[in-house]
Amino acid sequence: MDIVLILKILLLSFIQGISEFFPISSSGHLVIFQKILNFNSIPLIYDIFFHIGTLLSVVIFFFSDIKELVTNFYKKENFNFIVLILIASIPTALIGLFFRKPLEGLFDKPGLVGYFLLLTALILILSKYFRVKKMNIYLTALLIGTFQGIAIIPGISRSGFTISAGLILSMGFLFSFRFSFLLSIPAILGALLLEISKIPFETTQIFYLLMGTVFSAVFGFAALVLLKKIILKDKFHYFAYYCIVAGIFALIFIR
């Protein structure tokens, strides 16, 4: 049993589980920590299983919502919500298909993470102080889906951008929180299906991969519980201050 590898998995799964849902960019933090702690030796397959773990935490946390949408999809409210999810998934999918490679190429330029963390901070601050009069709900879904697609960029928080978009577009705290994370399910599934078949892994890695999955799921679930409380207390924008500090740190120390 490789104790050093287990410690690396524990730390990176904690970073993934917490930063995937807190609006501080999981991809940006993984880039930063892998750079400063020289964790590049961990194969990319681990990152995929970390994402499987956080996907599981979303499914568990929103299980009753998912069950209601699936079993009673014919009800007007549920059907309309599903349609909004599908509409929002369109720009996310298009961005992923046509711009994924150049955007993911930014992972090779860790110095840029700081700028994108500062952009995330700006969006979070706007979510507190700026509101747009309610527009067409379908256009709103398209905009939120576009924000989700852009979050491929390391340093841009998916939850930060999508929840902030919902708040700025006057959709309210609960709707923005619920819609953001239910929308993440098809996005994460799609990304996993595209990537997992391309990356080989050895059977000897299974124990460590499952460990990373479980750790990420546990940390992710805890983050969702805490984040919901923070949003309902209208303190979502507080994460902007952390992103500012992290962004400045990245600009100074990460090259």
Steps between C-alpha positions, in 0.01 A plus 500: 500500500644834387449738794635803310257437214211463747588835658513662156161349411353615832620857448399525133159339561443751782591784264277354228206428732500841664598723208273324250196637683631805679533777237880500505579281193603140555702491177686816597587363842613166362730685259642712783551215746642263242745773405617609844500148651635325189205261480523464125605140551137401571346371172208687343274198564488608867354837406220318316420285802505808725229640271305174523508545877366854488236390249387236750475764772271712278278200423475406869436858616233563236364144494146600597497772231631260237247234602216752477611619155537147366191335647267798452650651188155547350402759760516849354749641749734201469470486121581870468802461729631208293456706182704780659776253590506373139509853358780606735697187407511600132754786526700297755521208256589723204777673692628161618500353148651791310711687753597237758855440372611865473337585833654200675832603346495775761581229758852512357518872588453499880598867520164592344304337782541811715327722245206263468465472879475879511233484227309248714526743792353778286202286399438403863497864606260587217268222620454695822459853370371471143160379381350486153125515460361149440526402135362211299561182701634309200750774419601496865567125475714554188706765677556283807598209276748724318653604832534132589678426172748783554589348839720245321768766541714435812440772755141560396257339743212308347280537806611860544412596144171310474360591842611862455333508158177377655517763774590782262210396275265523803429126525537490880727308737330159511433479126855608413652247743276211389521576129878542505572161651234299320633655178848379592394132487468466119807724454721288724363176355570621147854606584569168675372296206723696262813460710490177694528273194813683385701451818639156584525383857644192664303265723753572775366857511140401578539515879648849488251621237207383712656666802521830311139461386371440853704784651381744231139393549514550878672838479269606216184412692621695803575798275149492351338499845708797610463689171120484513504655846738774382283583198181517704674744736585721200874458557587335167705802394734452797689244292612789279744612768662158505522495119670841504764377746547172311517684168765744623697210651488315168613809306799549730616144561373284213681506169 
